[in-house]
Amino acid sequence: MLPYLAKGHLGQRDFTHDEDRVLEVLRSLLSALEYAHARGIVHRDVKAENVLFDNADRPLLTDFGIALSKRDQTRITTAGLAVGSGGYMAPEQARGEVVDGRADLYSVGVLAYELLMGRLPYQAADPLALALMHAQDPVPRLPPEKKHWQPLLDRAMAKSPDNRYRNAQQMLGALNQIAAGKPPEQKFDWGKVREYAEARWKPALATLGGVLIAIATVTWLQRDRTPEPQTDFFTVEDTTPPPSPHRSPSLPNRFRPRWTRPWPRPHSLPRRRRRSRSRRSAPKSRSRRWTTTPRTPAPVNSPPPVARSTATA
C-alpha cells in the first residue's frame, strides 16, 4: 500500500537556483531506477508529476502503472503502441519500439534539464510534433553558468540508445563527478556530427573533386615521358653524328655521282636565277647581229627605176 504523500510533486517546486537540491533529487531517482532495472522493470513514465515528496521531504518515484516487466510476459505492451508522456518520452519509445532501461535514463535527462532551466527542452502543442522534436532536434544548450551540466545532458538525451549511458549506475557516477567539481565523461554527440557534416559536405566534395582533377592532369602529362638514361663519371657518350645517306665519306667529290655532291643541283636553284646564269654564260651568235639602213620613200609620180646593166660597153 502506498502511503499518503502530502508534500506535493516535483513539478510544483523550483530548483533552478539550487543545484545541490537538483543533485539530491537526481541521485534518488537514479537509485530507484537502478533497483527497478536490476529486476527487469522499465518505468516508461518518468516525469516531474510522478516524483512525490514524503513527510521527510524525500523524493519518491511513483506510478508504475505502465511499467514494462520483462519477467511477466502478460504485461508487456504490444510493439507499435506508444505509451508515456510526450514531453519526456525517448525517440524509440515514441516510435512504439520495444524499450529498455536506457529509455528511463533519457527521461531523467529531460527532467534534469527541466530542474535546471524551469522548462522542458522541447515544447509543442501537437504530440506528434513534440515526438519529432525529440527524434530530430539537437539537445538545447545551457547558459554559461550551467555549462558543466551539458555533457551529462548530451549523453543522457542522445537520440540513439547506444550513445547513452549503459545503466543508471554509470549515469550516477557522472552525476557524482559534477558534484565533485569535475567535468563528466565526454562522448561524441552524433547530432552535432551530423549537423557539421550537412554544413560541410559541399566544400569537402569540391576539394575532393579538385584533388582528383589534379591527379588526373599530372598522370596525363607524364604518360609519354621516357626515363632518361642514367650516366656516371665513367660513362663515355658517343658524340659522332651518324653518316648521311646522301654522302659517302670514302670518295672525293669528283668521283661521286652528281646528285650526291654537297653543292646543290641545278634543279634546286630558283628558276629566275638559273635562266639569268644561262643567258649570261651563252655566247652571242653572229647571225643575230643585224645592220639596218633606213629606207627613203619613193617620190610620187616618179618613173619606175631603170635597171642598170652591169655590162660594160
Secondary structure as the mmCIF struct_conf table of DSSP 4:
data_model
#
loop_
_struct_conf.conf_type_id
_struct_conf.id
_struct_conf.beg_label_comp_id
_struct_conf.beg_label_asym_id
_struct_conf.beg_label_seq_id
_struct_conf.end_label_comp_id
_struct_conf.end_label_asym_id
_struct_conf.end_label_seq_id
HELX_LH_PP_P HELX_LH_PP_P1 LEU A 2 TYR A 4
TURN_TY1_P TURN_TY1_P1 ALA A 6 LYS A 7
STRN STRN1 HIS A 9 HIS A 9
HELX_RH_3T_P HELX_RH_3T_P1 LEU A 10 GLN A 12
TURN_TY1_P TURN_TY1_P2 THR A 16 HIS A 17
HELX_RH_AL_P HELX_RH_AL_P1 GLU A 19 ALA A 38
TURN_TY1_P TURN_TY1_P3 ARG A 39 GLY A 40
STRN STRN2 ILE A 41 VAL A 42
HELX_RH_3T_P HELX_RH_3T_P2 ALA A 48 ASN A 50
STRN STRN3 VAL A 51 PHE A 53
TURN_TY1_P TURN_TY1_P4 ASN A 55 ALA A 56
STRN STRN4 PRO A 59 LEU A 61
TURN_TY1_P TURN_TY1_P5 GLY A 65 ILE A 66
STRN STRN5 LEU A 68 SER A 69
BEND BEND1 LYS A 70 ARG A 71
HELX_RH_3T_P HELX_RH_3T_P3 GLN A 73 ARG A 75
HELX_LH_PP_P HELX_LH_PP_P2 ILE A 76 THR A 78
TURN_TY1_P TURN_TY1_P6 ALA A 79 GLY A 80
BEND BEND2 GLY A 84 GLY A 84
TURN_TY1_P TURN_TY1_P7 GLY A 86 TYR A 88
HELX_RH_AL_P HELX_RH_AL_P2 PRO A 91 ALA A 94
TURN_TY1_P TURN_TY1_P8 ARG A 95 GLY A 96
HELX_RH_AL_P HELX_RH_AL_P3 GLY A 101 MET A 117
BEND BEND3 GLY A 118 ARG A 119
BEND BEND4 PRO A 121 PRO A 121
BEND BEND5 ALA A 125 ASP A 126
HELX_RH_AL_P HELX_RH_AL_P4 PRO A 127 GLN A 136
BEND BEND6 ASP A 137 ASP A 137
HELX_LH_PP_P HELX_LH_PP_P3 PRO A 138 PRO A 143
HELX_RH_3T_P HELX_RH_3T_P4 PRO A 144 TRP A 149
HELX_RH_AL_P HELX_RH_AL_P5 GLN A 150 ALA A 156
TURN_TY1_P TURN_TY1_P9 MET A 157 MET A 157
BEND BEND7 LYS A 159 SER A 160
HELX_RH_3T_P HELX_RH_3T_P5 PRO A 161 ASN A 163
BEND BEND8 ARG A 164 ARG A 164
BEND BEND9 ARG A 166 ASN A 167
HELX_RH_AL_P HELX_RH_AL_P6 ALA A 168 ALA A 179
TURN_TY1_P TURN_TY1_P10 ALA A 180 GLY A 181
HELX_LH_PP_P HELX_LH_PP_P4 PRO A 183 GLN A 186
HELX_RH_AL_P HELX_RH_AL_P7 TRP A 190 LEU A 221
TURN_TY1_P TURN_TY1_P11 GLN A 222 GLN A 222
BEND BEND10 ARG A 223 ASP A 224
HELX_LH_PP_P HELX_LH_PP_P5 ARG A 225 GLN A 230
TURN_TY1_P TURN_TY1_P12 PHE A 233 PHE A 234
HELX_LH_PP_P HELX_LH_PP_P6 THR A 240 SER A 244
TURN_TY1_P TURN_TY1_P13 PRO A 245 HIS A 246
TURN_TY1_P TURN_TY1_P14 PRO A 249 SER A 250
BEND BEND11 LEU A 251 LEU A 251
HELX_RH_3T_P HELX_RH_3T_P6 ASN A 253 PHE A 255
BEND BEND12 ARG A 256 ARG A 256
HELX_RH_3T_P HELX_RH_3T_P7 ARG A 258 THR A 260
BEND BEND13 ARG A 261 TRP A 263
HELX_LH_PP_P HELX_LH_PP_P7 PRO A 264 ARG A 265
HELX_RH_3T_P HELX_RH_3T_P8 PRO A 266 SER A 268
BEND BEND14 LEU A 269 LEU A 269
HELX_RH_AL_P HELX_RH_AL_P8 ARG A 271 SER A 281
BEND BEND15 ALA A 282 ALA A 282
HELX_LH_PP_P HELX_LH_PP_P8 PRO A 283 SER A 285
HELX_RH_3T_P HELX_RH_3T_P9 ARG A 286 ARG A 288
HELX_LH_PP_P HELX_LH_PP_P9 PRO A 294 PRO A 299
TURN_TY1_P TURN_TY1_P15 VAL A 300 ASN A 301
HELX_LH_PP_P HELX_LH_PP_P10 SER A 302 SER A 309
#
